[in-house]
Amino acid sequence: MRMANLLLLASLVIVAAWVSKASAIPTLQLYIEGATYDPDEETWVIYKREFVLWVIGDVQKFGTIYDVKLAAAVKSNETGSISLTPTKATIAQVQDRFVPPPPTPTTNFPSPDGAIPRMGSGRNLPTHGVYGPGVRFYEWLLGDFSLRDDARIGDFSYGFPSEFPRWGQINAYLVKIKGFSWVHFDAYDHVVLSKKKVRYVFAPFSHDALHTPEPGSLILFLAGGAILLRMRKRNFKA
């Protein structure tokens, strides 16, 4: 009898731990294949100008994530281009099943200098040390995230996850960047809760993504003061 109680307790502990891991997954998050997680900046960093970017939606958490948008912030005084080509995540663990539709550029393509992305509520996305004077952004509408059987997802913070406790949706894009010295990515918009209450969500700033120059070049940018330093705000959560 005692052994049975111990086994039951152990099972409950395992289930509680699994539920805790699943509940920690943000509603939206970003990841770049082959990127390195920078714990100081709390972001996924890539040095290549061509890479596969994932926009990850936890559709099981609140249901459909509506009108998801992706913003790519750049320096206003630079000229360049950013292209997104739909593809599939190439990492086997996530079992990505579907190629997303082509993203649709919004009127912010690019935005005016100093503009800040706006969520569907009309509220500004928190600037988190990225947006403001000297910065503009390109914005795409990715559509609704509603697939519950598209891909396995986990918590993509502080490293690639070791567990994938939920099914969700991954929109993967081959990104090609020309001209810009750095590009910072954010994803955002809304879910509908019970009683038709709308909740506006965005990828937490510990789950976003950044393209920068090669490490040696980045040091020169920082020394010259020519790149914006991000000031993380840990209190924002989706």
C-alpha positions in Angstrom: 0.0 0.0 0.0 2.8 2.3 0.9 4.6 1.5 -2.3 1.4 2.3 -4.3 1.1 5.7 -2.6 4.8 6.5 -3.4 4.2 5.5 -7.0 1.1 7.7 -7.2 3.0 10.6 -5.6 5.9 10.2 -8.1 3.4 10.2 -11.0 1.8 13.3 -9.8 5.1 15.1 -9.5 6.0 14.1 -13.0 2.7 15.3 -14.4 3.0 18.6 -12.4 6.5 19.2 -13.8 5.3 18.5 -17.4 2.3 20.9 -17.0 4.7 23.6 -15.5 7.0 23.3 -18.5 4.1 23.5 -20.9 2.5 26.5 -19.2 5.8 28.4 -19.4 5.7 28.4 -23.2 4.9 32.0 -24.4 1.9 32.6 -26.7 4.3 33.9 -29.3 8.1 33.5 -29.6 10.9 33.7 -32.1 13.9 31.5 -33.0 16.6 31.5 -35.6 18.0 28.2 -36.9 21.7 28.0 -36.0 21.6 31.1 -33.8 23.3 31.6 -30.4 21.3 32.7 -27.4 22.8 35.8 -25.8 21.9 35.7 -22.1 22.9 39.4 -21.6 20.7 40.7 -24.4 18.2 37.8 -23.8 17.8 37.2 -27.5 18.7 34.8 -30.3 21.6 36.2 -32.3 22.7 35.3 -35.8 25.6 36.7 -37.8 24.7 35.4 -41.3 22.6 37.5 -43.7 20.6 34.4 -44.8 18.9 32.3 -42.2 15.6 30.6 -41.3 13.5 32.5 -38.8 10.7 30.8 -36.9 7.6 32.6 -35.6 6.2 30.1 -33.0 2.6 30.2 -31.8 1.3 28.3 -28.8 -2.2 27.8 -30.2 -3.2 25.4 -27.4 -2.8 28.1 -24.7 -5.6 30.5 -25.7 -6.8 29.2 -29.1 -6.3 31.0 -32.4 -3.7 33.9 -32.4 -5.2 36.4 -34.7 -3.6 38.8 -37.2 0.0 37.9 -36.2 2.5 40.5 -37.4 6.3 40.4 -37.7 8.4 43.6 -37.5 12.0 44.0 -38.5 13.7 47.1 -37.0 16.6 48.7 -38.8 18.6 51.9 -38.7 16.8 54.7 -40.4 20.0 56.1 -42.1 20.7 52.8 -43.8 19.4 51.5 -47.2 18.8 47.8 -47.8 16.2 45.1 -48.2 14.7 42.2 -46.2 12.9 39.3 -47.9 10.9 36.5 -46.4 10.3 33.3 -48.3 8.0 30.7 -46.7 9.7 27.4 -45.8 9.6 24.7 -43.2 11.7 24.3 -40.0 14.6 22.0 -40.8 15.2 20.8 -37.3 13.8 17.3 -36.9 12.6 17.5 -33.3 9.8 20.0 -34.1 8.3 17.9 -36.9 7.2 20.9 -38.8 4.4 19.8 -41.2 3.2 22.8 -43.2 4.7 25.6 -45.3 3.0 29.0 -44.3 1.5 31.3 -46.9 3.5 34.2 -48.1 3.6 37.1 -45.7 1.9 40.4 -46.7 3.8 43.7 -46.2 1.8 46.3 -44.3 1.8 50.1 -44.9 4.9 50.1 -42.6 7.3 48.9 -45.4 9.2 50.7 -44.1 7.7 52.9 -41.4 8.7 56.5 -40.8 11.7 57.2 -38.6 11.0 56.8 -35.0 7.7 54.9 -35.5 6.7 52.1 -33.1 4.8 49.0 -34.1 1.2 49.0 -33.1 -0.8 46.0 -32.0 -4.5 45.5 -33.0 -5.6 47.5 -30.0 -3.9 50.6 -31.3 -1.4 50.4 -28.4 2.3 50.6 -29.1 4.5 47.6 -28.8 6.8 48.3 -25.8 9.9 49.8 -27.2 12.3 47.7 -25.1 15.3 49.7 -26.1 14.9 49.1 -29.8 12.3 51.5 -31.3 12.5 55.3 -31.3 14.4 58.1 -33.1 17.0 56.7 -35.6 15.1 53.4 -36.1 12.3 52.4 -38.6 10.8 49.0 -39.2 9.5 46.7 -41.9 6.2 45.0 -41.0 4.4 41.9 -42.4 1.0 40.4 -41.7 1.5 36.6 -41.2 -2.2 35.8 -40.8 -3.9 33.8 -38.0 -2.1 31.0 -36.2 -4.7 28.3 -35.6 -2.9 25.0 -36.4 -2.8 22.6 -33.4 -1.0 19.8 -35.3 1.7 21.8 -37.3 4.7 21.3 -35.1 6.1 20.4 -31.7 6.9 23.4 -29.6 8.8 24.2 -26.4 10.2 27.2 -24.5 12.9 28.7 -26.7 14.7 30.8 -24.1 18.2 30.4 -22.8 18.9 27.8 -25.4 17.2 25.3 -27.7 14.6 23.3 -25.7 15.2 19.8 -24.6 11.5 19.0 -24.5 8.6 19.8 -26.8 5.5 19.3 -24.6 2.9 20.9 -26.9 1.7 21.0 -30.5 1.5 24.5 -32.0 2.2 26.4 -35.1 5.6 27.3 -36.6 5.8 29.8 -39.5 9.3 29.4 -40.9 10.8 31.9 -43.3 14.0 32.0 -45.2 15.3 35.6 -44.5 17.7 37.4 -46.8 19.1 40.7 -45.6 21.0 43.2 -47.8 22.5 46.5 -46.8 21.4 46.8 -43.1 24.1 46.5 -40.4 21.6 44.9 -37.9 17.9 43.8 -38.0 15.8 43.2 -34.9 12.7 41.0 -35.1 9.4 41.1 -33.0 6.1 39.3 -33.3 2.7 40.4 -31.9 -1.0 40.7 -31.9 -4.0 39.1 -30.1 -6.1 36.2 -28.9 -9.8 36.1 -27.9 -10.5 34.8 -24.4 -13.9 33.8 -22.8 -16.7 36.3 -23.1 -15.1 37.7 -26.2 -12.4 39.5 -24.2 -9.4 40.3 -26.4 -5.9 39.9 -25.1 -3.0 41.5 -27.0 0.2 39.4 -26.9 3.8 39.7 -28.2 6.9 37.6 -28.2 8.6 38.3 -24.8 11.8 40.2 -25.1 13.6 37.1 -23.8 12.3 35.2 -26.9 13.0 37.6 -29.8 15.7 37.6 -32.5 18.5 39.7 -33.9 20.8 39.8 -36.9 24.1 41.6 -36.3 27.4 41.8 -38.2 30.1 39.3 -37.6 31.3 39.4 -33.9 34.5 41.3 -34.8 32.6 44.0 -36.7 30.0 44.2 -34.0 32.7 45.2 -31.5 33.7 48.1 -33.7 30.1 49.2 -34.0 29.8 49.2 -30.2 33.0 51.0 -29.7 32.0 53.7 -32.1 28.6 54.1 -30.6 26.9 53.4 -34.0 24.6 50.7 -32.9 21.6 50.9 -30.4 22.2 49.0 -27.2 19.1 47.2 -26.0 17.9 47.8 -22.5 15.9 44.7 -21.6 12.7 45.0 -19.5 12.2 41.6 -17.9 8.7 42.5 -16.6 7.0 42.2 -20.0 5.5 38.8 -20.6 3.1 37.7 -23.3 
